[in-house]
Amino acid sequence: MADLPWTWLAIRASGVTAWGLLSAVMIWGLLLRTRLIPALAPRSLVSMHRWLSALALAFLFAHAGLLLIDPVVRFTPLEILVPGIAPWQPVAVGCGILAMWAMLPTSILGRWRIIRGPRAGTWFRISHRIAFIAWPLATAHFVLAGSDATVDWIIGSVIAVTTVLGFLVLVRGLSGSRPSLTRRAVPQTV
């Protein structure tokens, strides 16, 4: 391990951390919508969801930034932004790039919604539906491009998170559409 460049270790660490945080974002978001944990205040779930989302993006950007300075596998900014043109494992890297592009609209519109209020809700909901594909794409990237994909704890983590998310998506689908916990009730005019 002494002959490995520090960037390779940092790329791995930031990638694994970004995937774990994205998993936590998905879990918290589904817990928020399904209300499986009623003891937690909705505002604390929303705050945790936003905080985890910001952290996930920070580690994702660190992961991508480190790829730009890695001396072993050299990526250009274009290869990090456009799926399928990377010189190293283009399909696996493309999955990661698509996951990033699926995450960004929700983050941007989430901040915009805080500023603009409930009127930004339609685009916000659409972006959340798009963001749902980020996790499977990020997981595919993690498993296909990650050098640690065959390590027991990684396999166990992927299986555990997939199981939890599958359960929460099933509960979400069975529970039907519920009003958001963050929306304020608008008085009806007669």
Helices and strands as residue ranges (DSSP letters): H 6-34, H 42-69, H 77-81, H 90-116, G 118-120, H 121-131, H 134-145, H 152-175
